[in-house]
Amino acid sequence: MTQHPSTDIRVVGIFLLTLNAAGLSYFAGASAIIFEFEFKNIAEKFLAGIILAFNRPFQVNDTVWI
């Protein structure tokens, strides 16, 4: 029984798509971790800004020592 040449091409194509999908999933996972840390930092600063805007812990002519 002989195989049709297009069958071989389909098998190779499916194999390449599997490799590509695995690579993309690794990249997506790593990107998600990076974005998680960055968005956490942005959210913390945003929340701190809102608290400072409404709480107003400083008065005019206050001296702040750093």
NUBA-267520 format. One record per residue: x, y, z of N, C-alpha, C in turn; residue number from 1. Coordinates in Angstrom, 1 decimal, decimal comma. Layout:
<rs>
X | Y | Z | X | Y | Z | X | Y | Z | NUM;
...
</rs>
This chain:
<rs>
0,8 | -1,2 | 0,0 | 0,0 | 0,0 | 0,0 | 0,9 | 1,2 | 0,0 | 1;
0,7 | 2,1 | -0,9 | 1,5 | 3,3 | -1,0 | 0,7 | 4,5 | -0,5 | 2;
1,5 | 5,4 | 0,1 | 0,8 | 6,6 | 0,7 | 0,8 | 7,7 | -0,4 | 3;
-0,2 | 8,5 | -0,3 | -0,3 | 9,6 | -1,2 | 0,7 | 10,7 | -0,7 | 4;
1,4 | 11,4 | -1,5 | 2,3 | 12,4 | -1,1 | 1,7 | 13,5 | -0,2 | 5;
0,4 | 13,9 | -0,5 | -0,2 | 14,9 | 0,3 | -0,4 | 14,5 | 1,8 | 6;
-0,5 | 13,2 | 2,0 | -0,6 | 12,7 | 3,4 | 0,7 | 13,0 | 4,2 | 7;
1,8 | 12,8 | 3,6 | 3,1 | 13,1 | 4,2 | 3,2 | 14,6 | 4,5 | 8;
2,7 | 15,4 | 3,6 | 2,8 | 16,9 | 3,8 | 1,9 | 17,3 | 5,0 | 9;
0,7 | 16,6 | 5,1 | -0,2 | 16,9 | 6,2 | 0,4 | 16,5 | 7,5 | 10;
1,0 | 15,4 | 7,6 | 1,7 | 15,0 | 8,8 | 2,8 | 15,9 | 9,2 | 11;
3,6 | 16,3 | 8,3 | 4,7 | 17,3 | 8,6 | 4,1 | 18,6 | 9,0 | 12;
3,0 | 19,0 | 8,4 | 2,3 | 20,3 | 8,7 | 1,8 | 20,3 | 10,1 | 13;
1,1 | 19,2 | 10,5 | 0,5 | 19,1 | 11,8 | 1,7 | 19,1 | 12,8 | 14;
2,8 | 18,4 | 12,5 | 3,9 | 18,4 | 13,5 | 4,5 | 19,8 | 13,7 | 15;
4,6 | 20,5 | 12,6 | 5,1 | 21,9 | 12,7 | 4,2 | 22,8 | 13,4 | 16;
2,9 | 22,6 | 13,2 | 1,9 | 23,4 | 14,0 | 2,0 | 23,1 | 15,5 | 17;
2,2 | 21,9 | 15,8 | 2,3 | 21,5 | 17,2 | 3,5 | 22,1 | 17,8 | 18;
4,6 | 22,1 | 17,1 | 5,8 | 22,8 | 17,7 | 5,6 | 24,3 | 17,8 | 19;
4,9 | 24,9 | 16,8 | 4,7 | 26,3 | 16,9 | 3,7 | 26,6 | 18,0 | 20;
2,7 | 25,8 | 18,2 | 1,7 | 26,1 | 19,3 | 2,4 | 25,9 | 20,6 | 21;
3,3 | 25,0 | 20,8 | 4,0 | 24,8 | 22,1 | 4,9 | 26,0 | 22,3 | 22;
5,6 | 26,5 | 21,3 | 6,4 | 27,6 | 21,5 | 5,6 | 28,9 | 21,9 | 23;
4,5 | 29,0 | 21,2 | 3,6 | 30,2 | 21,5 | 3,0 | 30,1 | 22,9 | 24;
2,7 | 28,9 | 23,3 | 2,2 | 28,7 | 24,7 | 3,2 | 29,1 | 25,7 | 25;
4,5 | 28,7 | 25,5 | 5,5 | 29,0 | 26,4 | 5,7 | 30,5 | 26,5 | 26;
5,7 | 31,2 | 25,3 | 5,9 | 32,6 | 25,2 | 4,7 | 33,3 | 25,9 | 27;
3,5 | 32,8 | 25,7 | 2,3 | 33,4 | 26,3 | 2,4 | 33,3 | 27,8 | 28;
2,8 | 32,2 | 28,3 | 2,9 | 32,0 | 29,8 | 3,9 | 32,9 | 30,4 | 29;
5,1 | 33,0 | 29,8 | 6,1 | 33,9 | 30,3 | 5,7 | 35,4 | 30,2 | 30;
5,0 | 35,7 | 29,1 | 4,5 | 37,1 | 29,0 | 3,4 | 37,4 | 30,1 | 31;
2,6 | 36,4 | 30,4 | 1,6 | 36,6 | 31,4 | 2,2 | 36,9 | 32,8 | 32;
3,3 | 36,2 | 33,1 | 3,9 | 36,4 | 34,4 | 4,6 | 37,8 | 34,4 | 33;
5,2 | 38,2 | 33,3 | 5,8 | 39,6 | 33,3 | 4,7 | 40,7 | 33,4 | 34;
3,6 | 40,5 | 32,6 | 2,6 | 41,5 | 32,7 | 1,9 | 41,5 | 34,1 | 35;
1,8 | 40,4 | 34,7 | 1,2 | 40,3 | 36,1 | 2,0 | 41,2 | 37,0 | 36;
3,3 | 41,1 | 37,0 | 4,1 | 41,9 | 37,9 | 4,1 | 43,4 | 37,6 | 37;
4,1 | 43,7 | 36,3 | 4,0 | 45,1 | 35,9 | 2,7 | 45,7 | 36,2 | 38;
1,6 | 45,0 | 36,0 | 0,3 | 45,6 | 36,3 | 0,0 | 45,7 | 37,8 | 39;
0,6 | 44,8 | 38,5 | 0,5 | 44,9 | 40,0 | 1,2 | 46,2 | 40,5 | 40;
2,3 | 46,5 | 39,9 | 3,1 | 47,7 | 40,3 | 2,3 | 49,0 | 39,9 | 41;
1,7 | 48,9 | 38,7 | 0,9 | 50,1 | 38,2 | -0,4 | 50,3 | 39,1 | 42;
-1,0 | 49,2 | 39,4 | -2,2 | 49,2 | 40,2 | -1,9 | 49,7 | 41,6 | 43;
-0,8 | 49,3 | 42,2 | -0,4 | 49,8 | 43,6 | -0,2 | 51,3 | 43,5 | 44;
0,5 | 51,8 | 42,5 | 0,8 | 53,3 | 42,4 | -0,5 | 54,0 | 42,2 | 45;
-1,4 | 53,5 | 41,4 | -2,7 | 54,1 | 41,1 | -3,5 | 54,2 | 42,4 | 46;
-3,6 | 53,2 | 43,1 | -4,3 | 53,2 | 44,4 | -3,7 | 54,1 | 45,4 | 47;
-2,4 | 54,2 | 45,4 | -1,8 | 55,1 | 46,4 | -2,1 | 56,6 | 46,0 | 48;
-2,1 | 56,8 | 44,7 | -2,5 | 58,2 | 44,2 | -3,9 | 58,6 | 44,6 | 49;
-4,8 | 57,6 | 44,4 | -6,2 | 57,9 | 44,8 | -6,3 | 58,1 | 46,3 | 50;
-5,6 | 57,3 | 47,1 | -5,7 | 57,6 | 48,6 | -5,1 | 58,9 | 48,9 | 51;
-4,0 | 59,3 | 48,3 | -3,4 | 60,6 | 48,6 | -4,3 | 61,8 | 48,1 | 52;
-5,0 | 61,6 | 47,0 | -5,9 | 62,6 | 46,5 | -7,1 | 62,8 | 47,4 | 53;
-7,7 | 61,8 | 48,0 | -8,8 | 62,0 | 48,8 | -8,5 | 62,2 | 50,3 | 54;
-7,4 | 61,6 | 50,8 | -7,0 | 61,8 | 52,2 | -6,3 | 63,1 | 52,5 | 55;
-5,6 | 63,6 | 51,5 | -4,8 | 64,9 | 51,6 | -4,1 | 65,0 | 53,0 | 56;
-3,0 | 64,1 | 53,2 | -2,3 | 64,1 | 54,4 | -1,4 | 65,3 | 54,6 | 57;
-1,2 | 66,1 | 53,5 | -0,2 | 67,2 | 53,6 | -1,0 | 68,5 | 53,5 | 58;
-0,5 | 69,5 | 54,1 | -1,0 | 70,9 | 54,0 | -0,1 | 71,8 | 53,2 | 59;
-0,6 | 72,9 | 52,8 | 0,3 | 73,9 | 52,1 | 1,4 | 74,3 | 53,0 | 60;
2,6 | 74,5 | 52,5 | 3,8 | 74,9 | 53,2 | 4,3 | 73,8 | 54,2 | 61;
3,9 | 72,6 | 54,1 | 4,5 | 71,5 | 54,9 | 5,8 | 71,1 | 54,3 | 62;
6,7 | 70,8 | 55,2 | 8,1 | 70,3 | 54,8 | 8,1 | 68,8 | 54,8 | 63;
8,5 | 68,2 | 53,7 | 8,6 | 66,7 | 53,7 | 10,0 | 66,3 | 53,6 | 64;
10,5 | 65,6 | 54,6 | 11,9 | 65,1 | 54,6 | 11,9 | 63,7 | 54,0 | 65;
12,8 | 63,5 | 53,1 | 13,0 | 62,2 | 52,4 | 14,4 | 61,6 | 52,8 | 66;
</rs>
